[in-house]
Amino acid sequence: MKLVAFCAVILFASFYLNVEAGIFGESFLNKTKEISNLTVETSKALAKNAPNYVPTFDELLDFTKQSIAGLPFEAAASIINKICSIAIAANATKPFRTPNASELNYVLLTGDENVTIPLTNSIELWRHPSFNPKKNTVVLITGWTTDINETNTAVDLLSEAYLARGDTNFVFIDTARYVDTLYAWSAFNTQELGEAIGEGLAQLSDFLPDEKIHVIGHSLGAHISGAAGQSYQNRAGKLLPRITGLDPANPCFKEGETLQGLMRGDAEFVDIIHTNCGVLGKRDPIGDSDFYPNGVVPLQPGCLSITCSHARAYELFAETVHPGKEQSLLAKKCNSISSLDNGICKGKAIPVGFACPHNTKGNYFFKTNSEKPYNKVK
């Protein structure tokens, strides 16, 4: 298993480094040339037959960026998925470090202090003087290589946004020691981590109404959230009200296999924001409502790396949490971003993120700016 995981990571890193350094093989250059020729021919056809729908110069640049920069990443992710499938089929999925709940911590962030409580003593946290049972409670589960001490991470941006509201207990679950190893080993830990977290959440429901609980997961944390939702249901006999998946991890999570990850049904309402489609994040819709900023693309505006696009999911969500920004990002139910651009999507626009209605169903698209603030004013 170690050899399989190592090979997968090396292969993925090779694609990443090649693209970042601009070192492309002849076959890739030929593919790029084909895409470029196709773009020119398509533009000519559109100019002749549909003047109203001729892509702008910026749109052509974005298409070229997605084609050139995104394709090798998607190919690498596909190969990793195949390797993981082989490992799962061979029952070679023993993680590098088996989770031990006693080593996991809740961290309650109040702005004045960080209250750290072992996961096995969850009642101690729910009874802590700094935890207010009258407030809403958000539980954030982050993903691979996330450190609470770093800035501009999901923990940093989301805690800042929720603390600004003043009506929320913000709890971060520190799973770093189990999701900071090689990616494949981290992926195989998600189910056990989720089961341990679900037990603590079931105890939380004894201290405040269910509707006040919201679980958010980024990357691998999204799949841990799904497992936590299943564990919560088994212990509490009911569903969590809401799980939000922020660009749920793609490599090693394939529908129909052991590591199937977060999906609709893990909570009463499951909403997903996809920002790095087909590479580090999943492409296919897996929630009750799935949101695709700027389309089903691997790279977001302003991003030249997959990690930037992967992080954009929590950046977008955090923007909607800030007071007065709840309606800043609006999406329409649609089949594609081009349909949205052409005014074909006639439905009512709904808020993305914090204020998303819990009865929302289907796939939604919206446009963003390349940098903060992300809300695109028309």
N, C-alpha and C positions, 0 to 999 in steps of 0.2 A: 504494500500500500504506500509506503514512504516513497518508493521509486516512482510509482504512478503519479502521486501528488507532485513530486519534485519535477517530473517531466512536464506535467501540465503547466505548472507555474513558469518554468523556463521557456516553454513554447510561447505562452502568452506574453511574457516579458520580451521575447525576441521580436514578436510582431510590434509591440509597443515601441521598443527602441528603434527599430527600423523606420517606423513612420516618423517618430520624433526627430530622428537624425536625417531623414530624407534619403535613406539608402534603400532604393526599391529594386527589385529584380526585373528582368526583362519581361517576364509574363505580366507582372503588375503594371509596368509601363505600357504594355500593349493594351491591357484592359482599360487603363486611364485614357489612352488614345481613342479607343472605341467609344468610351463614354463621352469624350469631348466631341467626337464626330457626331454622335447621336444627339447631343445637346444642340449643335449647330443646325442639323437637319430638322430637328423638332421645332426650333425657333423659326426657321424659314417657313415651315408648314403652318405654324400658328399665325405668323404674320400675314400669310396669304389667305387663310381660310377663316380665321377668327381674330380680327384686329383687337377686339375688346379684351381678349384674354392673353395677349402677348406678355410673357413674363418680363418684369423689370430687370434692370442690370443687377440690382441687389439680389433679386431672386435667383438669377443665373449664377451669381457668385456663390450663393448659399447652396445651390444644387451641386455645383462643382466641389465645394468643400465637403459636403456630406458624402459624395461619391468617392473622392480621393482619400479622405481621411477616415471615413467610417468603414469602408469595405474590409480592410485588413483586420480591424478590431473584431468585426462581426465574424469573420472567418476563424479567428483565434478562439473566440467564445464558443463557436460551434464545435471546434475540435476538443476543447476542454469538456464540453457536455458529453461528447462521445466517450472520452476517457473515463469520466465519472460514471457513465452508464455501464461501461465494462466493469469498473470496480464494484459497483452495486450488484451487478449480476453475479460476480464472483464472490460476493459476500466479503469483500476486502475493504470494508469501510470503517474499521476500528480507528477512532480518532487518536491523534497524537497525545492529547491530554483529555481523559474522561472527566466530564464536569462533576464537581463536588459542591453541592449547594451551600455548604458551610463556608466556602471560600468566595461566594458571590455577595455583593453588597447592594443595598438600596442607598441612594444618595439624594436626600431632600435638599434642594437648593432654595434658600429663602432670600438671597441677596445680601444678608448679613452673615450667614454661616452656612456651612455644608454639614448636614447631619448624616452620618454614615452608620447604617445598621445592617448587620448580616441578613441575608435573604431568609435564613432559617428562623430569624426572630422578627418576622414581619409585623406581628402584633405590637412589638416594642415601638416600631416606627409609627404605626397608626395611632398609638396612644401618646406619642411624643408631644410635648407642649408646643413645638413649632409646627406641628401638623394640625391644620384646622379642618375638622370634619364638615363644617358648614360651607366650605369652598368646593369648587370643582377640583378634580384630581387628574392630572396628565402624567402618564407613565411613559417615558421615552426609552426605547431599546435601540441602541445604535449598532453599527455593523463593524466590518473588518477595519482594523488599524485605527480605531477612534480612541483618542486620549482626552480625558476630562480636562486636562491642563492646557490643551491647545486652544488657540483662538479661531474663530470663524468656523467651528465645527457645528454639527447638529446640536450638540449640548449647549454650546455657547450662544448660538443664534436663537434657538427656540426657548431657552431659559430666559434670555433677555426679553423676548417678546411676551412670554406669558407672565413674567414678573411685572412687566409694565402694565398689564391688565389689573393686577392686584386682587384677582378673584380666584386664583388657581394655586393649588399645591403642585409644584413641579418636581417630579421624582425621576431621577435618572438611574437606570440599572447598570451597574458597572460589571460588564461581562468580558472586559478586555483580555484577561488572562486566557480566555478560551476562544476568543475570536481574533487574536493577534498573532496566530501562528500561520503556517502555510494555508492558503485559502481552502484547499480541499479538506484538510483536517477541521478547519473552522466550520465549514458547511455541515459536516457530519455531526457537529455538536448541537446544532440548532434545536433538534427535537427535545433532547434532554434538558437543555437550558430553558426552553419554553414550558416544559412540564413543571419545573421547579418554580418558575415565575407565576404560573397559573395558580399554584397552590396559595401563594401569598396574596394574589388578587382576590381569590375566593374569600380569604379572611378579611380583606379590605371591605368587601361588600357588607360585612356585619357592622361597619362603622359609618357608612354613608350610603345614600341611595345609589342604585346601579347607574342611573342616568347621569351621574356626576363623574363616572369613570370613562376615560378616553385613553386608549393605548396607541402609541405612535411608534413605528419601527422604520429605520432606514437601512437599506441594503440587506445584509444578512439579518439585521435586527427586525426587518419586516417579517421574515420567515419565523424567527423566534417568537414574534408577536402572534403569528398564526397558531403556532404550537401552544402558546400560552392561552389563547382563546379556546382551543380544544380542551386543554387541561382545566381551565376555569369552568367550562360547561360540564365536564365530568364530575367535578367536585361540588359546584354550586347548583347544578341542575338547571341552569339557564345560560343564555348567551351574554357575553359582554355587549354593551350597547354600540360601541364603535371601535374599530381598528383602522388606522390610517397607515397605508404602506407607501413609503417614499422611495421610489425607484427600487422595488424589491430585487434582490440579487438574481442574476440570470445563470451564471455558470454553475453547473451541478444540480440545478433545480428544473426537472423536466416532468411535465404532467404525465401521470400514470406510473411513475417510478417512486421509489422509497422516499426520496427527498422532494416531495411535491410542493412544499412550501405554503405560503399564505394563499388563501383563496376565499371566494364568497362562501358564506356559511360559517366562517370562523367567528363572526360576530353578527349582531343584528344588522349592522351596516358596515361594509368594508369599502373604503374609497382608496384609490391608487393614483399616484402621480408618476408618470413615466417620463424620464428625461434622458436616459442613455440606452435607448431601445436596442435590444439584440446584442449588447456587449456586456457591460457590467450589470445592466438592468434588464428586466424582462420586457419583451415586446408585446406579447399577447395580453388581452384583457383578462384579468383574474378576479376583479372585484365586482361589487354591485355597480359601482361607477368607476370608470377609468378615464383619467385626464391626460391628454397628450399635448403639452405645450409645444407649439411650432411644428406639430406633426409627429409622425412615427419615425423619428430620426435618432441617430447615434450621437450627434453633436448639437448642442444648444447654441444660440447666437452669443457671440463673445467668447466661446470656448474653442480651444484648439487641442484639448486633451480629453480623454474619456473620463478622467477623475473629476475634471471641472464640471462636465455634464452630469455625472453621477451625483455630485454635491448640489447641483442646481435644484433638485427636488426639495430638499429641506430649506434652501434659501427662498424658494417661492412660497412654501408653506409658512415660513416664519414671517414673511412680509404681510401675509393676510391675518396674522395673529395680533399685530400691533393695533392698539385702539384707534378707530377711525379708518383702518385699512381693510376691514372685513370684506368689503365689496370691491377691492382694488383689482382683483383678477376675476374676470367673467368668461365663462366658456359656453359654447353651444353644442347641443347634441348633433353629431354629424358623422359622416363616413370618412372624411379626410380633411386635411388642412386646405387643399385646393378648393374643395367645396365651400369651406368657410370663406376663403378669399374671394370666391366668385359670387358670394351672397346666396348660395343655394340653401344654406341651413337657416330655416325660418323660425325655429323654435325659440322659446324664451331663454335668454342668457341667465345662467345661475352662477353664484359665487364658488370659486375654487378654494379649497383649503378649510380654514377655520369655520366659516359660516356655511359650508356646503350642506344643503338640505338632506336629511337622512332618508328621504324617500326617493332620492335620485337613482336612476337606473340607466345604464348604457354607456356609450363611448362619447367623450366630449373633447372638443378642440378649442384652443385659444392661442393668441399670439402674445409674445412678450418682447420687452426691450433686451438689449444685449448686456445691460448692467443695471444696478439698482438706481431708481425704483424700477421694478420689472413690469408694472402695469403699463400697457401700451395705450396711450391716449390717441384716439382717432381724430 
